[in-house]
Amino acid sequence: MISTHGMTRPADLSDVRTTNLAVVLRFVRTHAPCSRADIAASTGLNKATVSSLVTDLLERRLLRETGLTENRIGRPASMLTLQSRPYAAIGIELAADHLVAIAVDLTGERLLTWRRAHAGLDGAPGRAEAAVAALAGRVVAKMAAEQRRVLGLTVAAPGLVAPGGGVRFPPHLARPALDLGAALERGLRHPEYDVVIESSANLAALAEYRGGAEADTPHLIALVGGVEIGAGIVADGRALRGGRGFAGQAGHLQVDCAGPRCRCGRQGCLEAVAGLPALVRRALPDTAPDGPIVDYAPELERITALAGNGDAHVTGALAETGRLLGRGVSMLAELLDPQVVVLGGSFATLAPWLLPAVQAELAARAPGETACRVTASTLHPDGAALGGAMLALDRLESGQLPASAG
């Protein structure tokens, strides 16, 4: 089944047992190794119910027993932890010039990380979709060869993800949309597991919330830099997506009313002054490409190297970019009151030079109680793909459990 906006799809909470199974599974993930008595004491479920639920999860091979522990009061207890087999969750990021695929087991440990170049999102119609579907098929085949059952596959896409798996109006494309849903349905031959298409920024935020340095921070924003700029928002531990699923279009906040015209038609958008094209023009004024730049990796590497060597012009350009970025962060801070804003994508790469200016601008514009912390992602460059894999685990803990290990 192809779906979108998987971070808000609810479990069937009418099934009390399914809900309780998810409660136990989530508790074990965050407290393993733990005993049945630990689960009962912390969740409020009675011991008989916990015993029945644990037996069910053991039969589904979602949990395993690790043996007895005697380092506790009373009789030795059998300890529980997540089962690393026989499942896998897959995330794939579709970026401007490359693909990243990550598979993890039930514990979140990586089973593979693959990176592939592709011809660019503004190439021949259908080429990007075919590349994603082909890579997805290869990862699924790899998991099958390892006798792992796929729990779910998520594609992280740029732009606005519409119902049905289309990506509407990605800002740097020459054509209006990508039809990822149809390509995956064909390429994966109507899979039994859920296939979800979600925005890259939302999945980067999920990755930070579940496994980054700021894990479990209930109010968090992942601000991801690149050719375009997007924000993934976690509020009270849940993804904030908006009425149509388009929340987080931070790249089009106006931060400089006298700034350059943005591709959206407005002037001084954050993306127009702090996106990669603007940064390259500011930091490398001698760069005069023959045509549009599709792959900014060489320019980003050059900027990083020059900044590391103390080049005054480049460090000044980065400070100016950080100042403008700080304006955008301050707007997000005042509107959404996050505890932390995590910079990802190109912002994470350049964080040593961006962060001081970002923090100074934030302190000046959002002082006192409205200020928040700003940090760099430790998951870059795999945050969105990792978040895609984590989404299947997140849905598992929301009650969407496999019937059996097969």
C-alpha positions in Angstrom: 0.0 0.0 0.0 1.3 3.4 -1.0 0.5 6.2 1.5 1.7 9.6 2.5 2.0 11.6 5.7 2.8 8.4 7.7 3.8 10.3 10.8 0.2 11.1 11.6 -1.5 7.9 10.6 -3.2 6.7 13.9 -3.1 3.2 15.2 -6.5 1.4 15.7 -6.9 2.5 19.2 -10.3 0.7 19.4 -8.3 -2.5 19.9 -7.2 -2.2 23.5 -4.9 -5.2 23.2 -3.1 -3.8 20.2 -2.7 -0.6 22.1 -1.3 -2.4 25.1 1.1 -4.4 22.9 2.4 -1.1 21.5 2.8 0.3 25.1 4.9 -2.8 26.1 7.0 -2.7 23.0 7.7 1.0 23.4 8.6 0.5 27.1 11.1 -2.3 26.3 12.8 -0.1 23.6 13.4 2.7 26.0 14.2 0.6 29.1 15.8 -2.6 27.9 16.9 -4.9 29.5 13.8 -5.0 31.7 11.6 -7.6 33.3 7.9 -8.2 33.2 7.6 -6.8 36.7 9.3 -3.6 35.5 6.8 -3.3 32.7 3.8 -3.8 35.1 5.2 -1.4 37.7 5.8 1.4 35.2 2.8 1.1 32.8 0.1 0.3 35.3 -0.9 -2.9 33.5 -1.5 -5.8 35.8 1.1 -8.7 35.9 -1.2 -11.2 34.2 -1.9 -8.8 31.3 1.8 -8.0 30.9 2.7 -11.7 30.9 0.1 -12.4 28.1 1.3 -9.3 26.1 4.9 -10.3 26.4 4.2 -13.9 25.3 2.4 -12.4 22.2 5.4 -10.2 21.4 7.8 -13.1 21.8 5.8 -15.2 19.4 5.8 -12.3 16.9 9.6 -12.2 17.4 9.5 -8.6 18.3 11.0 -9.3 21.8 13.5 -11.8 23.1 14.6 -13.0 26.5 18.2 -12.5 27.4 18.4 -14.7 30.4 18.0 -14.3 34.2 19.4 -11.6 36.3 20.1 -12.0 40.0 21.1 -8.3 40.7 17.7 -7.4 42.1 15.5 -8.1 45.2 13.6 -11.3 45.1 13.7 -14.2 42.7 15.9 -13.9 39.5 13.9 -12.4 36.7 13.9 -13.1 33.0 15.0 -10.0 31.2 13.6 -8.7 27.9 15.0 -6.7 25.0 14.1 -6.0 21.4 14.7 -8.8 18.9 17.1 -7.7 16.2 15.7 -10.3 13.8 13.8 -11.1 11.6 12.6 -7.6 10.6 14.0 -4.6 8.7 12.8 -1.1 8.1 14.0 0.9 5.1 14.4 4.6 4.4 15.4 6.2 1.1 16.2 9.8 0.5 15.7 11.4 -2.9 18.0 14.4 -3.0 18.9 16.8 -5.8 21.8 14.7 -7.2 21.9 11.5 -5.1 20.0 8.8 -3.4 20.7 7.4 0.1 19.2 4.1 1.3 19.3 2.9 4.9 18.0 -0.3 6.4 17.8 -0.8 10.2 16.7 -3.7 12.4 14.1 -3.5 15.2 16.7 -2.1 17.6 17.6 0.7 15.2 21.0 -0.8 14.3 22.0 -0.2 10.6 21.9 -3.2 8.3 23.1 -1.3 5.3 23.8 2.3 4.0 24.0 2.7 0.3 24.6 5.9 -1.7 24.0 6.3 -5.4 24.4 9.2 -7.7 21.6 9.9 -10.2 21.0 12.2 -13.1 19.3 15.0 -11.2 15.6 15.7 -10.4 15.2 18.0 -13.4 16.3 15.4 -15.9 14.0 13.4 -18.3 10.5 12.8 -16.9 10.3 9.5 -15.0 14.1 9.1 -14.5 14.2 10.1 -10.8 11.2 8.0 -10.0 12.7 5.0 -11.8 16.0 5.5 -9.9 14.1 5.5 -6.5 12.1 2.4 -7.4 15.1 0.5 -8.6 17.1 1.2 -5.5 14.1 0.4 -3.3 13.8 -3.0 -5.1 17.4 -3.8 -4.6 17.3 -3.0 -0.9 14.2 -5.1 -0.4 15.8 -8.0 -2.3 18.9 -7.7 0.0 16.7 -7.9 3.1 14.9 -10.9 1.6 18.2 -12.6 0.9 19.0 -12.1 4.6 15.6 -13.6 5.5 14.3 -10.4 7.0 10.8 -9.3 6.7 10.3 -5.6 5.7 8.1 -3.7 8.1 7.9 -0.6 6.0 9.7 1.5 3.4 9.7 5.3 3.4 10.9 7.7 0.8 12.1 11.1 1.8 11.3 13.6 -0.9 11.9 17.3 -1.5 9.0 19.7 -2.1 5.4 19.3 -1.1 4.2 15.7 -0.7 0.6 15.4 -1.9 -1.9 12.5 -1.3 -1.2 9.6 -3.6 2.5 9.9 -3.5 3.0 12.8 -5.8 5.7 15.4 -5.0 4.2 18.8 -6.0 6.3 21.7 -7.2 9.7 20.8 -5.9 11.3 24.3 -5.9 14.4 23.5 -8.0 12.7 21.3 -10.7 12.1 22.3 -14.3 8.9 20.2 -14.2 6.0 20.5 -11.8 5.8 17.1 -10.1 7.2 13.7 -9.4 4.9 10.7 -9.4 6.8 8.6 -6.8 3.7 6.7 -5.6 2.9 5.1 -9.0 6.6 4.3 -9.7 7.0 2.5 -6.3 3.7 0.6 -6.7 4.9 -0.7 -10.1 8.5 -1.3 -9.1 7.8 -3.1 -5.8 4.9 -5.1 -7.3 2.2 -4.2 -4.9 4.1 -4.8 -1.6 2.5 -6.2 1.5 4.2 -3.7 3.7 3.4 0.0 3.9 5.3 2.3 1.5 5.1 5.9 2.7 6.3 9.1 0.9 7.1 11.9 3.3 9.0 15.2 3.2 12.7 15.1 3.8 12.5 17.8 6.6 9.8 15.9 8.5 11.8 12.7 8.4 15.0 14.5 9.5 13.1 15.8 12.5 11.9 12.3 13.3 15.4 11.0 13.1 16.6 13.7 15.5 13.7 13.0 17.9 14.3 9.3 17.9 18.1 8.9 17.6 19.9 12.2 17.5 21.8 14.1 20.1 18.6 15.8 21.1 16.6 12.5 21.2 13.3 12.7 23.1 13.2 16.5 23.3 9.4 17.0 22.9 9.6 20.4 21.2 12.2 20.3 18.4 12.7 21.7 14.9 15.1 20.3 12.3 16.1 23.1 9.9 17.6 21.4 6.9 19.8 23.4 4.4 20.5 22.6 0.8 19.4 23.9 -2.6 16.1 24.4 -0.8 15.5 24.9 3.0 12.8 23.0 5.0 11.8 22.6 8.6 10.5 19.5 10.3 8.6 20.3 13.4 8.1 18.1 16.5 5.6 19.6 19.0 4.8 17.8 22.2 6.5 14.7 20.9 4.4 14.5 17.7 5.0 15.7 14.1 3.4 19.0 13.3 2.3 18.8 9.7 -0.5 21.3 9.3 -3.9 20.9 7.7 -2.6 19.9 4.2 0.7 18.4 5.4 2.7 21.4 4.1 3.9 22.9 7.4 7.6 23.7 7.7 8.1 25.7 4.5 10.7 27.8 6.3 12.6 28.5 3.2 10.1 31.1 2.2 10.1 33.2 5.4 11.1 36.7 4.4 14.3 37.6 6.3 15.6 40.4 4.1 13.1 42.7 2.5 15.9 44.2 0.4 17.3 40.8 -0.5 17.4 39.0 -3.9 14.3 37.7 -5.6 13.5 34.1 -4.7 12.4 31.5 -7.2 9.0 31.6 -5.7 8.6 35.2 -6.9 8.9 37.0 -3.6 11.9 38.9 -2.3 14.4 38.1 0.4 13.2 34.6 1.4 15.4 32.6 3.7 16.1 30.2 0.8 17.1 33.1 -1.5 19.8 34.3 1.0 20.9 31.2 2.8 20.3 28.3 0.4 23.3 26.7 -1.3 23.0 28.7 -4.5 23.1 32.0 -2.5 25.9 30.8 -0.3 28.1 29.7 -3.2 27.6 33.1 -4.9 28.5 34.9 -1.7 31.4 32.7 -0.6 32.9 31.9 -4.1 32.3 35.0 -6.3 34.9 33.7 -8.7 32.7 30.7 -9.5 31.1 31.1 -12.9 29.5 27.8 -14.0 28.7 27.2 -17.7 25.1 26.3 -16.7 22.9 25.6 -13.7 24.7 23.7 -10.9 23.1 20.4 -10.2 25.6 18.9 -7.7 26.8 21.4 -5.1 29.1 19.0 -3.4 32.3 20.3 -4.9 31.5 23.9 -4.1 30.5 22.9 -0.5 33.8 21.0 -0.1 35.7 24.0 -1.4 33.9 26.4 1.0 34.6 24.1 3.9 38.3 23.7 3.1 38.8 27.5 2.6 36.9 28.2 5.9 39.0 25.6 7.7 42.1 27.4 6.5 40.9 30.7 7.8 40.1 32.4 4.4 38.8 35.8 5.5 36.4 36.3 2.6 34.8 32.8 3.0 34.5 33.1 6.8 32.9 36.5 6.4 30.5 35.1 3.8 29.6 32.3 6.2 29.1 34.8 9.1 26.7 36.8 6.9 24.8 33.7 6.0 24.6 32.7 9.6 23.2 36.1 10.5 20.5 35.8 7.9 19.8 32.2 9.0 19.6 33.5 12.5 16.7 35.7 11.5 14.8 32.7 10.2 15.6 30.7 13.3 14.3 33.6 15.5 11.0 33.7 13.6 10.6 29.9 14.1 11.5 30.3 17.8 8.9 33.0 18.5 6.2 31.3 16.5 6.7 27.7 17.7 8.6 27.9 21.0 10.9 24.9 20.4 13.4 23.8 23.0 16.0 23.3 20.3 16.6 24.0 16.6 18.8 21.3 15.0 20.6 22.5 11.9 20.9 19.7 9.2 22.0 19.3 5.6 24.5 21.9 4.4 23.9 23.9 7.6 25.3 21.0 9.6 28.4 20.7 7.4 29.1 24.5 7.9 28.0 24.7 11.5 31.4 25.6 13.0 31.2 28.9 11.0 27.5 29.4 10.9 26.5 28.7 14.5 28.2 31.7 16.3 26.4 34.2 14.0 23.1 32.3 14.2 23.2 32.2 18.0 24.1 35.9 18.2 21.3 36.9 15.9 18.9 34.7 17.8 19.9 36.3 21.1 19.4 39.7 19.7 16.0 39.0 18.1 14.5 36.5 20.5 15.9 37.3 23.9 15.0 35.9 27.3 12.2 33.4 27.5 11.6 33.1 23.8 15.2 32.1 23.0 16.0 28.4 22.3 19.2 26.4 21.8 20.6 25.9 18.3 22.8 22.9 17.6 24.2 21.0 14.6 22.9 17.6 13.6 25.1 14.6 14.4 23.2 12.5 11.9 24.1 14.4 8.8 24.2 13.5 5.9 21.9 10.5 6.5 19.2 12.2 8.7 16.3 12.0 6.2 16.9 8.5 5.1 17.4 7.4 8.7 14.2 9.1 9.6 12.5 7.2 6.9 13.6 3.9 8.4 12.7 5.1 11.8 9.2 5.9 10.6 8.4 2.2 10.2 9.5 1.6 13.8 7.5 4.5 14.9 4.4 3.1 13.3 5.1 -0.2 14.9 5.1 1.4 18.3 1.8 3.1 17.4 0.1 -0.4 17.2 0.6 -1.4 13.6 2.2 -4.7 14.4 3.0 -7.6 12.1 0.8 -10.6 12.5 3.7 -13.0 12.8 7.3 -13.3 11.8 6.4 -15.5 8.8 
